[in-house]
């Protein structure tokens, strides 16, 4: 029931995702069962791999996340997190209230022991056709050096497991490539990362190099900078998408619909957060991304690294 175009966009996206998921995968939808079934009936019927769990409430985007999560015990987000915790589902994705989703992550799933702060990351497409993982992109706007160091670990694990890169190159986003450049936080973080045996640190990287794919596979920054950069990328797509070839790899990589959703890294379960304005295509890719994260055991890799 989450997102600007729910539940129709969610149902239509589910219909498409059902054509591509593994034969053993079950897609569980939480929401108003009658409303959801009507949309399925109007679009050829419910696929066999889809189940519906009826919930009588939904958390609106303008509600206080913590209050709504606790007070609306039969909302789709709250019930979904309860099922995630007890193992009834293996992963949970939503384009609903980001605040409520993060409340569920912190109060229900909880941070993996050893992780200082979880992160959310986003994959940007380089001109080489490879993904560059940027994190954090909005969860923690103020980060200390030890938190940024752990983001290097998280990003490296994600790039290995999801992107299939054997030895991911991890860089720190800065205003210059030299170790002494930047503010106090980036300088201290560089010192920590330079001696790391937890990941392959390649030094500082400037934002002009992000889309080249030449220097790094993972780029670490605080959530304030990462979110501003991500929104700039989304804005560039909106401005130039119709002026470039439809198969331009960089432009396609800036389209949030193709990314599907943002994984929450460093918590005990697989959770993917979608864009509030998710279209059916974005929902499809959000579901497929969640399935991939589950199938490849991403969360277990984080637990092995930190616990």
Secondary structure, DSSP 8 states (H G I E B T S, - for coil): --STTTTHHHHHHHHHHTTTS-TT--EEEEE-HHHHHHHHHHTT---TTEEEEE-SB---TTS-HHHHHHH-TTBHHHHHHHHHHHTS-SEEEESS-HHHHHHHIIIII-B-TT-SS-EEEEEEE-TTS-EEEEE-SSS-SS--HHHHHHHHHHHHHHHHHTT--TT-EEEEE-SSSSTT-S-HHHHHHHHHHHT-SSSEEEEEE-GGGGGG-SS-SEEE--HHHHHHHHHHHHHHHHHHGGGS-TT-HHHHHH-HHHH--EEEESBSSEEEE--TT--HHHHHHHHHHHHHHHHTTHHHHHHHHH-
